[in-house]
Amino acid sequence: MTAQGSASRPHQHYLPAMGRQWMLPLYDPFSRLVGAGRMHQQLIDRAEIRPGLRVLEIGCGTGNLLRALLRRQPDVDAVGIDPDQAALRLARRKAARAKLPIRYEVAFAGDLPLPDASVDRVLSAFMLHHLADEERARALREVRRVLRPGGQFHVVDIDGTASGHGSGRLHNDPRVVASRPERVLAALAEAGLTGGTENGRSRGRFGRLASFVFYRATGPAEHGE
């Protein structure tokens, strides 16, 4: 694959953060309601991000994770990508108000506008379950491509495992079913990411319908493997 990823797909469909574009103003209040900020902090803890590292967030939405990161560790090179231009406008405004030097770019996770082996950490929060199988596989291959040797991929996402009677339509959605831990770990391995492991769980504020899993994987020891 070239240094800039695969050919662009300007008309590619994407699922907005709240499922409908007009619902975007509800995204930040909803995130606070389900306790997303607490899980962002846990993801940052697990990523062990040091000064000077280059960090990419795929599917950054309105920018809450990277803002939380730079408040804790301002000396990192932070880049966020998302296909939703309206969400990125919000992200840029919030970063500017907080005087945080975060760069946001319009892009799909399956077509990252970054060179090979150029990123130390890739982060993903509540995004992978938005992707159909083929696009998720493409995105994970792109993560592998842009990670430097020994770089790490850290994820928190919904647990697609039905947690008992009455779990409802949520766990019948094919994209949520694909977020069962065994399927996520298999997808990481198929993309060439190594050492994929589940490294924690958390619950949101809606009980069994909001169970989340943390994952960690590393890039190849050397590119070209």
N, C-alpha and C positions, 0 to 999 in steps of 0.2 A: 504494500500500500504506500502511496506517496506521502510525503511529509505533511501534507495538508488534508489527509484523509481521502475519503471516497468522493465521487462527483456529487455536487450539491443537488438537493431535491427541493426546489423552492416551493412546490405545491404540495408537499407532504402534509398529511393531516396530523394533528396532535390533539390530545385531550387536555383542555384547560385545567388549571389547578382545582377548581371547584366543579368541574364537569361542564359548565356553561360559561361563556365569556362574560355575560352580564352579571354573573355572580362573583366576579373577581373582588369587588369591594368587601365581600364577606370573608375573603380568605384569611386575612390577618386576625380578625376577631375569632374565626373558627379555630385557627391554629392555637391561639391562646386558650380557648375553651378546652381543647383536647390535650393540652399540656405539651405541645410541640417544642416549646422553648426548653423545657427540662430535658427532652430527648436530644435536642441539638447540643446541649451542654455535655451530655453523656457521650455523644458521638465525638465531639471535640476531645474529650478526655481520652477516648480510646485511640484516636489518631496520633496522639503524641507529637504534635506539630511544634517544631523548633523555629527560632528566628532564622530567616534566610531561605526557608523552604518555599517552593512554588506550589500553590494549592489551587486545584480546579474543583468547582462544584458543578455537576451536571444536573440540569433541571432545577435551577436555583430559584425559580419563582420570583417572589417579591424581595428576596435577598436577606431573609432573616438569619439563616445559618452563617453566612459569611460575615455579617455584621457582628454576630455574637463571637465569632472567631477573632476578628480583628480588635474587638474590645479587650479580649484576653491576651492576644499575641499580635501587636500591631506591626511587627517587623517581618511580615510574610508578604509574598507576592501573590495576591488573590485574584482569581478569575472566575466569573460565574457565567454559565451559558444557559439559555432557555429559548425555545421557539416563540414564546409569547411576548410580543413587543410591549403590550400594555403592562404586563407584570414587570418587565425590565424597566419601564419608565418609573414605576413605583420604587423599584430597587435602587435605581440611580438617585432618585430624589432623597430617599432615606439615607443612603451612603453620603451624599453631599451634605445633608443637614448635620450628620454626625462627624463630618470631616474625615471620612475613612476612604483611603485610596484603593477602592475595589473597582476592577474593570469588568463590565458586563457586556456580553456580546450575544447577538441573535444567532442561534445555531441549534441544531438537533444533536442529541447525544450520540446518534449513529453517524455523525459527520462532523467531527470536532475540528475547529479551525486552529489546530495547534500542531507543531512539528512532532515527529517521532521522539520518544525518550526525552521529553521536555518538562515533565511534571513529577513532583515528589509525592504528592498525595492527591487522590481523587476522592471526593466526598459525594454521597447521594443520600438525600433524606426524603422519604415518602414519595419517591418518583418511579422506581422500577415497576411497580404494579400498574402504572399507567401505560406501559408498553406492551404491545402484542409480542408473541414469542419471537418472530423474525426480527422485529426492531430491537427487542431487548438483546438478542444475540449480537446484532450489529453494534449496538452501543457498548456491550462488554468487550468486544474485539477492539473497539476504538479506545476504551480505557486501557487495555493491555498495550496498545500501540503507543499511547502518549506517556505512559509511566516510564520513568527512568529505571534502570536496573536496581532492584531492591525497593522500588517505590511501592506504596500501599494504597489499596482501595478500601474505603470504609463506608458501610451502608447501614442505614436503619430504614426498615420498611414494614408494612403491615404483614402480619402472619396470616396467610391464607388458609390455615388449618381450621376447619370448623371445630368450635370449642364446646360442642354439646347441643342438646335438643334446643330448638328455637333460635339457632344462630342466624336464620333468615336468609334473604336473597343475597346478602353481601357475599357469603361464601359459595354461592352458586355462580357468581360472575367469573367467566373464564380467566380474566386477567388476575383476579384475586386468587383463584385456584392455583394459577401459575406461581403465586407468591408463597406457596408452601415451602418451608425451609429446605426440604430435600430437593425440590426443583430449582430453587435459587442456587444452592450449592453445586448442583449438576451443571447449571448454566455457566457459573463461574469457571468450572473446570473445562467445559467445552470451549470456552473462549480463550483458553490458554493461561488464565490466571492461576497461580499456584497457592497451595496452602489455604484454600478457602475453608473458613470455619465460622460457625455461629459463636459469637463471643458475648452474648448477653441478651436479656429480654426486658421489656418494660411494658407497663399497661397505661393506656390513656385514661381518661375520665369517664369512659362509657363501658367499663367492664369488659366482658368477654368479646364484645364486638370491636374492641380497640386494643388488641394485643400486637406488640411490635417486636421485631427481632433485629439484632445488630449482627453484621457480618464483617469479616476481615479477609482480605486476600492480598497477595503480592504479585507484582509484575515479574517478568522473566529475569533470571540472573544476568542474562545478556540478550540484547536484541538480535534477532535472527534465529533464535531458538525455535 
